[in-house]
Amino acid sequence: MNNSNDEKKNGQFVLSYELLTLLRWLADHDADKLKKIIGKALNAGLYEEIQKIDTLDEMTLLDSVHNGITDFLEITESLLIEVMSEHVKQKAKYQDLLPAIDHIDTTVCDDTTVRFSIEKATSKMETNPEANPKEMLFKELLKRWKPSDKNVKN
């Protein structure tokens, strides 16, 4: 969200496409979670704040609404940027594991075990960035792998 001084004086604000996309996605895919958040907010004092609206004069109300929307959108965009950055870092770490993942025989090790091992290895790489991603993944796989008696390769 970009707010220049001129836009603030005019009572306008500009939303990024990323923020608009997030808001639309939340409305389309997480309406139930949003409803729960709204319910918690009402129980935590939002209802009382809404009741006070009738006592405010129009100018104070407009100012309050504008500031509230601006603050909410700035915080939401800041959180979006933070989470996107973490997501990119996570993907980069996952990319380091791709060569090792390609060598896993999925006939011997099931997808769930592989997926969980990738998640564990990636999170452990955050606390130990110098570790070898391939070695970390294979250690996690060995911890979780339960060979089947039916498989001759075991």
Summary of the structure (lengths in Angstrom):
residues: 154
radius of gyration: 24.4
end to end distance: 55.9
largest distance: 79.6
contacts: 348
relative contact order: 0.08
helix: 76%
strand: 1%
